[in-house]
């Protein structure tokens, strides 16, 4: 008897194999934001317009509408007392794990930081300065996410950002989950607002009487949050348009289908989430499908996860592994796992586009989500073709330095004048020529 998940198996022998992969990629790439002409897209734009005119009143209005919580402006900010209480009452073993995760992330982010490498020698150079003030979005609709606090705050602190404001929706008894508050307190963050969604992004971008605007907004969120970030980009900096969580697993006959299926479900359970497996083995593909059917029914969110498997997921069986590798780079997913035995590292070297690569069967995505050091805030929806994981380097900006002396300018004057005049910019040329007349 056919199973509802049978449809996600895509075989190279099928005449519509390439077409189905294209359709799947389009579905994943279009998932992060609303179409600006859709009812929801128009709603996001309207909310943002309200903020330019009404500020705090708009925060209150849309928090009531979307989160069903009534807040006055003086209630937006979580008190330092509440932050301290949450930190005091957190499970001590959990706090120990959080502290070790913070240390791991801080060590990695410091290691890769370029902001301390300013070079001002000679006539030209570069100077790095940290962004003054940032806002961090921490989702809170379906779960407490202290890991998001760690993976966004720590890179910013390593970069030297002085002011960090955290926003999270009031979905836990009208406030923010205490584990999130405890993580903020552990990191020394005392500017935490119990607001989320479009209203939080708009408040951070435009500023209100009670919430000062920021220079850059980072962090994940649902389609409402990401659409708002897209519309407000330019008014404020953003990290990326982060959509549903994604994993693509390249698996050959050395892979364990039980583990591959488990790793796929770990992303599909985000609901929405996308889970892909690319293989060159019909047998491995069938076994992965069988395991998905078996394991998905064991999840507490089985129905939602099954829907994600049907909408945004697939098991593609290619005629050779090189084709699978090329297609994986084309999909440019958030998390790329390679479970190909001794060939895993060699295959990783061939990948051109991915947010993060997890090499070998003992490197599941969860290691990166919580522990290893690189931030789990990664490009999705094909964004890895042109953007990267969030790092400490995203919180500094570079300033070009040019310092010519009289002799150096004289050496280049004729060439600069020639280029300025061909562009019809006489004043540019004169600014050089007048200095050669003394």
N, C-alpha and C positions, 0 to 999 in steps of 0.2 A: 504493500500500500504506500503511495507517495507521501512524503513528509514535506511540510511547509518550507523547510530549509533546503530541500533538494535544488531549488532554483538558484542558490548562490554558487553552485559548482559550475565553473565556466571552463570548457574543454577546448583545446586548440583544434580539435577535429570538428568542432561545430562551425557551420558556415558564418555565423554572426559573432564569432569569438572577438574579433577586433572591435566591432561595433559595441558589444556589450562592455568591453573595457573602457571605451570612450564615454559611454553613458554613465558608468560607475564613477569615473573620474570627475565628470561634470557634476554629478550629484554631490560628491564630497566637496568640490571647490565652491559650490553655490550654497553650502550649508551654513557658513559662519554668519552671514548677515541677511537682512530682509532686502528684497528688491525695493529700491527707493520709491517706486510707483505703486507698491502694494499698500493695502490698508494699514499694515503694521509699520511700513517704512514712512508713510505719511504721518502716522501717529508719533513716531520718534522725532520727526522734524518739528511737529507742533509743540511737543514737550520742550524741546530745546529753545524754540521761539519764546515760550512762556518764561524761561529763565532769564532771558535778556531784559524782560520787563518786570517780573515779579519776584525773582530771587528766592528768598527763604519761603515765601508763601507757596511757590511752586514745589519746593521740596516737600512741604507738609501735604500739599494736595495730592501729589503723585505717590507718596509713601502710603497715604491712606487708600488710594485707588489700587495700587499694585500689591502692597504688602499687608493691607488691612490693619495697619497700625497707625494710631493717632499720635503725632509728635509735635510739640511746639519747638520753635527754633532753639531754645535753651536746653532742649532734651536731645538734640542731634549728637552732641559730643558725649562720649562715654567718660564718666568721671575717673580720675586717677585712683580714687578709692575702690571703684568697681574693678578696675584693672588689677589692682593689688590683691583684692579678695579672690579673684579668679586664679591668680598666680599662686596664692597661698593654698587654695583648696584643690589644685590639680593633683592627679595621681602622681606620686613621687617617681615611680618607675617610668611613667610617660614623660615626665619632666626631664629625667636623665636621658631618655632617647632623644628628646627635642634638643637638649644641649649638645649632644654628640653630633646630631645632624647639622646644627648651626656651625659647629667647629669644622666639620667636613666641608661644608659649603664655603665658609670663610677662607679656609686654607686653599681650596681650588681657585676661588675668585681672585684671591691675592696673587696667586701664581701666574694667572693669565692677564693680569691688569697692565694696561699700557699707559695709564694716565700719569705715572711717575717718570715717564721717559721723554719729557719735554726736551727739545734740542734747540738752543738759541744761538748756536755758533755760526760764524760767517755772515753772509749777507741775507740769508733766508733761514727760517727755522719754523718750529711748531711749538705751540704752548697748549697744554691740556688743562681745562678747568672743570670742576664738577658742576653739574646742574644744581641750581640753588634750591629748588623746591619740587618735590614730586608727589604724585598721588598714586596709591596702590589699591586696585580693586580685588577684594577677596570674596569669592562666591560663598553663599551660605544657604542656598535654597534646599539642597538635598543632603548635605553632610557638613560636618565641621572640617575645615581645611587648614590646619596649622601649617602644613607643608607649603602652602602657597605663600603664607606670611614669610616663612624662612627663605624660600627661593626667590623672593622679590626684594625683601628688605635687606638681606645680607649683602647681595651684590651692590646695592645702592650705598650701604654703609662703607663697604670696601672702597668705593669710588670717592668717598668724602662728601656725599650729599648731607647737608646739615638739617634740612626740614623734610620730614616724611609724614604724610597724612594717609591713614588707612580708612577705607570705606567698606562696609559689609552690610548686607540687608538684615533688618530686624526680624528674622524668622524663628528665633529661639525665645519663646515667651516674651515677644515684643522687643527683644534686644539681640545681641550677637552671642553666638555660642561661647561659653566660658573658656574652652580650649583655645579658640582664636585669640581671645583677650589675654589669656595667660602667655601665649607665644609673643604677642606684642609687648607685654610687660617685660618678659625675659630679654627682649631685644632693645629695651629702652624706648619704645614707641609709646608716647602718651597722647598723641592726637589721633583718636579713633572715633569715627562717626558711624552711628547705627542707621545708615542709609545705603541703598543699593540701586541697581538698575540704571535706567537712563537718567533719572534725577541725580544720582550720585556723580555720574560722569559729567553731566552738564554743570553741576555745582562746582566741581573741581576745575573745570575748564574756564568757566565764566566768573567764578567767585560770587559770594553772596555776602550779606552783612555779617553772618556768623561763620562762614567757611571761606577762607582765603583761597584764591585761585592758585593753581600750580603751573609749572612749566612743562611737565610731562606726566602722562598717565600710563601706567603699566598694569598688567595682570589680566587674568582670564575672565570670562563671563559668558552669559547666554547671548542669543541673537540680538536682544534689545541693547545690551551693553556694547556689543561689538559694532552694531549699526550706529550707535551714538558716537563711539570713538571714531568711526570712519567719517561721519558728518562734521565732527568738531576738529579733525586733524587740520592743522594750520593755525587755528585758534590756540591749540595746545599740541605739544608733541605726543606721540603714542609709540608703544613698542611694536605692535603688529595687530592685525585683525585675526584674533585667535578663535577658531571655530571648534566644532566637536572634536574630542580627543580621537587620535588616529594611531593605528599600528599597522605596519606591513611586515610580514615575516617571510623571508626567503628561506625555503626549506628543501633540502634534497633528501635522498633516501637514508641519510644518516640522522635525520631529525626524528624526534620523538613526537608522534602525532598527538599524544595525550597532553604534552606540555605546550605544543603549538596551539591547540584548541583552548587551553586554559589561558594562554597569553592573549589570544584574540578576544576572549570573553572579558578579560580584565579591562579592555578598552571599550568594548561594546556596551558594558553595563553602565557606562557614564550616561547613556540615554539622553541626548544623542552621542553616539560614538561610532567610529568606523574601524572595522577589523578586516584585514586582507591577508591572504596567504598566497604566495607565488611559488610554484614548484614545477619540476620537470618530470614528476613521477605520478602517473595515474593512480597507482596504489596508495601513495602518500596522500594525495588529494582526497581519495575516498575515505581513508582512515581519519583524516582531520575532520571531514564532514560528519562521519559517524560519531566522533568524540564530541563535536559541537552539539549534536542532537541529544547526546547523553548528558553532557554537563550543564547545558543551559537550563534544563528542567530542575536542576538542583539549586539554582540561584533564588534568592529571595525576590529578585526583580526579574523573574524569568520572562514575563510577557513583554516588558519594555525592552529587554535585551534582545529578544527574538525579533522585535520590530526593527531594531537597529541592524541586526544581521541581514534582514531582508532588504532594507532601504539603502544602507551605506557599506555593505560588506560583500566579500566574495572570496572564493577559493579558485584561483586561476591556474590551470595546468598548461604549461607551455611545452613546445616541442623540444626546447633546449634551455639550459640554465642561463646562457648568455642573453637570450631574448628576455628572460625574466629579470635579469639584472638591469638591462637597458630600460625596461618598462618601469622598474622600481624607481630609477632616477627620474623618469618622466613624471611619475605620480608625486614625487618630492614630498613625502609624508612627514608627519611630526616625529614619530618613533619608527625606526627601521631596525628590525631584529634580523640577525643572520644565524640560522641554525643549520649549518652545513658541515658539521664535524671539523676535520683538520683544514678544510678549505675556507672556513669562515673569515679569517683575517684577510686572505687573498681576495675574497669577494668584496669585503669591506673597502679595500683599496680601489675598487672599480666604481664605487658609488660616488656620484657627483653631487646629488641633491638629497638632503635629509636634515631634519632638525637635530636629531641625535641618532647615532648608530650604536646598537647593542650587539656585541660580538660574542657568539658562542651560546651554548644551551644554558649556561649558568648566569646569564646576564639579562634577566627579564626586565621589563620596563619599570617595575616597582622599585628596583635598585636605584634607578635614576630619579624616580618620583620623590623619593624620600631621603636618600642616603649618600650617594656617591660623591656629589659635589657640584657638578654642572646643574644649572637651573632647569627645572622642569617646565618653565615657561618657554614654549617653543612655537615656531611658525607652523600653521596648519593650512589646509585648503590649497596645497600647492605652493604655499608661500616660501618654502625652503629653496625654491629656485632663485630667490633674490634676497632672502633675509635669513637671519641666524637665531640661535638660542639667545635668550636674554642673559647678558653677562655684566660684570662690573664696568666694562667698556661702554655700555649703553648709557651710562650715567655721567659720562664726561663728554665734553665737546672740545673740538680743537680750534685753535685760533692761529691762523697763518701769520708768521712774522717776516717782515721785509725791512732790512736796514742797509741801504746803500750809502756809500760815501761819495764825495765829489769825483774822485777818479773812476770809481766803478760806474757811476752814472754816465760819465763822459764816454766810457768805452761802448756803451749800449745806446747812446742818445740817437744816433742816426737811424738805427733799426727801429727803435720805438716810434720815432717821428714818422718814419715811412709807413708803419702799420697803422698808426692813428689817422694819417691823411688818406690812406686808401679806404678807410671806413667813413671818411667825411667828418671826422671829429677834430676840428681845428683847435678847439680849446685844449684837448688832450695833448696835441702836438705842441702847442704853445707852452704848456706847463713844463715840458721838457726843454724846449728851445730857449726859454727865458733864463734858465739856469746855466746855459752855455754862453750867455752873453756877458757874464761878469769877467 
